[in-house]
């Protein structure tokens, strides 16, 4: 079925658009295969609203006399209302939106059609690769190697074709270890700490099962990771009890007797549906019209969203503590190793590694640790907070990561090169995008769908100098140190920039932010300390020579 | 001094409230301060605690490591010492008990504090705030409002100031009659005049109406207030209490205005709870935020159960109602509660702040406090427990006002000239008894104490370090275009004020602050420009032309800006300036340390940014040295990171 066959009414005139904190507008509404377009009909400087249909999470129809109202709830949390004259038109538009906003086939999605004039499709795609990371990280060359055992994605369908593993472990052993891990996600290197060479590994759970199976190759692999040092830590992102229960369904954990040099620490993290429901409840609480403080606090608490933020940051802090303070390597895993595992390992890197705090570094981190590492974006981000559809695999773990990064930025506003704007942009792009970056669930799928050949890369486009500028933090001052965030509940806050994005509050904050910008800019450009210093020293020099001269004169 | 039995105890341990960390040092007890000096010489921190700041001292039962002494301060600091010998602990304990309960005003710190100013400077300090000038600024006296001398000798109302403003048509007999019908004689007087609409904000105490009593003079008085405003036929009477409380008061011969007896009034309850509820609420709040390894759930549930933010919102709601009535409807408003010195002060002051941009400047905010709180007799001595404590009178009413202002600064980051540090500093000194401004319960008492002759004014002190309290985002043009603030009362705007209630818990604070950074930038810019100017002038004197130097593209070399001056001061004790700076560092965790680390051994943590403080969970290892703390080398330039 052609996409256009979903469109019964393409154009409606005299539509009224209502947005929060803006006066209502009248204009023309168009539906295309991928967009909803509204434009007011004033000829000059006509105003347009263009919404990707994929961004629409839910719609509600209501009939008022002969006309109808459609409420559009977007995945970026914006809520709009359209008043459409004519019941039939209204229903047609609504059904088109419903059909076209939930396309299943990847190649029908807009990134495959997005062809801006300033971008070309030929050329390298993405910012980084496993090989590149290996090349850049000199510390790895001695004891680690790049393995292409997964080059045809047969060993682990969700891993990229190349991974970094200990040099002394051959591909054969990797294949065995993969069979012993859920989804074939055998332990691979995620990060090597520049200060002491300790590493963060990640994997999925071992398939020990009820009868405590073991796998020699897996044990050898982990042994090779710590290589002679006395101990490593396994951070299991489930409670000890959950890990025990997992054995009943074929999963399990690394037992002390077989992995004697590894110490296991359990940290409970919610996953899947629970986190998705948290998001739904939180967004609901944020739009609660009641002004009661008690009700708000109770709803905020009940959503548990901040508790997830709290656990994620605490566990990331724990990992950093192991690596940086105690000087040990760490293996992180939960069950599947595609969600919380990535959350914790990437947060730990942000805290530890100054390189990941630049714009490029951060995007590379996301590319390596989320996109190439096989976070199933398509499944996780199919719906956001408004959808009434039955939950399948949705889970806003990536949003949770962005929230945690925001919390770190709040506590270290000078330490990150990027600003909140970048996080907000990513929060939007991950649900609906012109670019192919967040399409599909793994490298294998992306390969099959030809994503790299037929779409543009978001990260590359964000790094174009004119674009990147919007996302820079004017206060950035790099530091080499680890930036340990405080995880006291008092130190964590609701990410108002995202969750209250469409309120009046956000506007005040925006103005204040601009003011900070302008102060800092003025400082840098007009009377920046550097320039003033120069002026100053020149003046000083002249002055000194004159004083000397004067002295001589006096003596004479 | 005779109360001090043991002036010095060595080997005292100071335990951290939220982690297992402790430091060892020496405890000194002076006539004014309790001082803890850490022994470790490289990063020796000092803690100075003013006796007046101590709310309670508790001696816990003996442990193997010594005798624990728990000290809770009114500025929300909590320190936990362990003193090796019980006898020493007991000595300190009993000395403190005596020292923190001064029996007469003369014992308060303000009477011995001397900032090395001469008499003239001191006098000038006291003259900074002139309330007569303030009323003039509002446009009073005018054709409808006049100054009355009825209270010149404090004969009509002992808790009011001498100078009061009333409607022109309110004659002396009416005033006197009305005052007899009002609790504590606090009859309706003007506190703010909204010139644009000629609408007045008046304040008073509850009427002694009981179930049926009425008073013609009082009715006249309200009539006069109403008549003074031609823009509106009616006035609002805001009873800031919950209706139930007002009803209960009737049984005691007090109560509220009967709308049938007063013509043209619109009566309104706004439901702010009384001082006892507020005291209990803060108590609960502090318990929650002082809990170790607090979970997010317990935090949010505790926040809700304390009711604190609900009370803050109630005050804000009332102030918004007041501001709307005056600015939108142009109606005059009379505000009262029971005695008219707690809730009434909160609502009048906050309402005026919403209406008048002047009160959002540093000077204006001082004037506002001086007017609505100090002169109209908020009982600072009782509420802040300055002397002869009656625990039932203590209540965080003024703190709530400061918090409401803070909540507004969060909603309107560009509307205030001052930052939250200004509010925190004022709070500090309301309790410090170091300056004369907040001593006593009323103007009359202050005059009896001859405070202006014997003590110094806080306002002069704060103005002298004004640059520390500036909000770099302040935009006077915003104030011009939006003179009246219209805050949103959405519940999510009401946030926990961590920097107040956990101000001494360093591990909680953001490691870097935009505010401070921007301030530092501005300050260094100002200084450099000043120097350039000075040098130019000098050069000119030598007859050298100062053609503008070519702007060179600067190598992005990082210069270290000067550290901003201290933010919280203690007293310049024993005139040891350096010592004091140490204290400041301790007080504000995120303070920059600019001293060159190379000379002091180099190893320091980025302040507050170490794993141990954050408590991600202990590593349960059989293994590895558990050396405290995760030390990170402080490199040059990184010191700035903490600013």
Interface residues (C-beta under 8 A of the other chain):
Chain A: X230 X231 X233 X263 X265 X267 X286 X288 X290 X291 X292 X293 X294 X295 X296 X297 X298 X300 X301 X304 X306 X307 X309 X310 X314 X315 X317 X318 X320 X321 X322 X324 X325 X326 X327 X328 X410 X411 X412 X413 X414 X415 X475 X477 X479 X480 X481 X482 X483 X484 X485 X486 X487 X488 X489 X490 X491 X492 X493 X494 X496 X500 X503 X504 X505 X508 X509 X511 X512 X515 X516 X519 X520 X523 X527 X528 X529 X530 X531 X532 X533 X534 X535 X536 X538 X539 X540 X542 X543 X546 X550
Chain B: X18 X289 X294 X295 X296 X297 X298 X299 X300 X301 X303 X304 X307 X309 X310 X312 X313 X411 X412 X413 X414 X472 X473 X475 X488 X489 X490 X491 X492 X493 X494 X495 X496 X498 X502 X505 X507 X508 X509 X510 X511 X512 X513 X514 X517 X518 X521 X522 X524 X525 X528 X529 X531 X532 X535 X536 X538 X539 X542 X544 X546 X549 X551 X552 X554 X555 X556 X557 X558 X559 X561 X606 X608 X609 X610 X611 X613 X614 X615 X616 X617 X619 X620 X621 X622 X623 X624 X630 X632 X635 X638 X640 X641
